[in-house]
Amino acid sequence: MVCNPSTEPWFCYSCKESFSDCSINNLSVTGGGISCVCLNARSVVPKRFELSAYILANKFDVVAITETFLDNSIHDIHITPPGYTVFRKDRSRHGGGVLLFLRKALNGSLRPDLDDDCEILWVSIPTKSSSLLFGIFYRCPNAPLSTLEALHSSVCSAVSPNQSIVLCGDFNLPDIDWPITSPSIRTPATTMFCDIVSDCFLTQLVSTSTRHDNILDIVLTNVPSNVFSVAVCDNLPGTDHDAVNFVIEVEVNAKNIPPRYLYDYISWAMWKDLFLSAIDESVPKLKWNCRKIKHWFSQDTISLIHKKRKLYKAMKSSGSPNLTAKYRYISNLVRSKTRNETKIKAITLSNCFRTAAKKFWQWVTSIRRYRMSLPPIFNGDTTVTNDRARADVFNKYFYSVFTDEDCSDLSSLRTDSKLSSIVESITFTTQDVYQELLQLNLNKACGPDLLTPQILKRSADFIYFAKAFDSVAHEHLLLKLQLLGIDDEDLVLEELNDM
């Protein structure tokens, strides 16, 4: 499977004014499965730039985050990296909350039927055989037993004989001996959770501590043979939890992104009045590769993120104070550079709003992934979700509140003397149309006739000559065409007659 990132443009300041080709290659996981990471963010909003850089640099397909500290005042566009779809379950700006980032190519969908009275989120990912259920869960340290009861209910609803599930998150249960799935210190919470794992035939795969000497962030699955490369790695700055990286071996039905074609005008010599059919047949086309994610981070920042990841592994293996100090320095440098480059990108786009508005609106379009849609409508005892049915419900309601008015006694409309003059006719000359064609902006989109500005502007002379042929001396037109490089008089007369 190849995970295709979004086609939406993101820009990098290192490209200066051209804003071109600064992108991360899409992640190819052919034969390798879905790359996943589980993070404890301790508030996403202040780390949103570092989070985007971390995800884009490491090319994860699924990003599971606990302790997001979000509420409905934070819109998805402020936290979602390009090329990803976000699924959230918020608590408040002061604690808790879970979310999932999925590559759009995975075509994941939310499973609200598995939701329960706890901080858990399930997403279904289509596969070649059936589907994969991926979940994220967070339990605060002093949560009541009702939280684990809700977790038990949700997991039991998700588990079925032919259903593969993966559940990760911060469970805050350190007193469990995971190799044998037994409480090391027996408490009601640890006993109940071990019973849940056993009853649902789940296997816990994390064997290294994720916070100090405790295993708090774990990965559970009912298909342990399909989850591999489980490793504890570096997390975002400002959190005391380590991240858990793992890969799920599964064949995914990736969403195919159709190729984009652009007209190649280099070899285009002369335009004739053949409209769209002739354009598609005559003008060469180029296949446009739209599978790269454009972003604003420089290659130096991406390299620093990879260097930080290597330093983390070296620091963990050696325990050297020098490496620890160096890792902290690089981590702070990554945070500073990502924030500065994001700030510079915003300033650059705001400065070029008047001179290069197209670049600004391309960026606006790229972050406006959220589209408003009508929620389901309750019509009596039925729920209406179809667009046409909803329109009919609104139509019947608005019609029902209208009243029949007596229009027989309406006073005549007052005629304003200032509006008595009427424009009899508006005349456009051939020369007016010709001048407008010459002033077309080539960077604008085509109109409803689907003729691009390049075609109209380059063909202005031919359009003008075709209309003026009956009113201007033929010798003058032929001389004009010869100046344009067309010397065959018989060919010219034939072409003009065809027009």
Secondary structure, DSSP 8 states (H G I E B T S, - for coil): -B----------GGGTTT--S-EE---B-TTT-EEEEEEE-S-SGGGHHHHHHHHHHHT-SEEEEE-----TTS-GGGT--TTEEEEEE--BTTB--EEEEEEGGG--EE-GGG--SSEEEEEEEEBSSSEEEEEEEE--TT--HHHHHHHHHHHHHH--TT-EEEEEEE----SEETTTTEESS--HHHHHHHHHHHHTT-EE---S-SBTTB--EEEEES-GGGEEEEEEE---TT-SS-EEEEEE---B-------EEEE--TT-----S-HHHHHHHHS-EEEE----EE-S--HHHHHHHHHHHHHHHHHHHH--HHHHHHHHHHHHHHHHHHHHHHHHHHHHHHHTTTT-HHHHHHHHHHH---------EEETTEEE-SHHHHHHHHHHHHHHH------TT-------GGG----------HHHHHHHHHT--TTS---TT---HHHHHHTHHHHHHHHHTTTS-HHHHHHHHHHTT---HHHHHHHHHH-
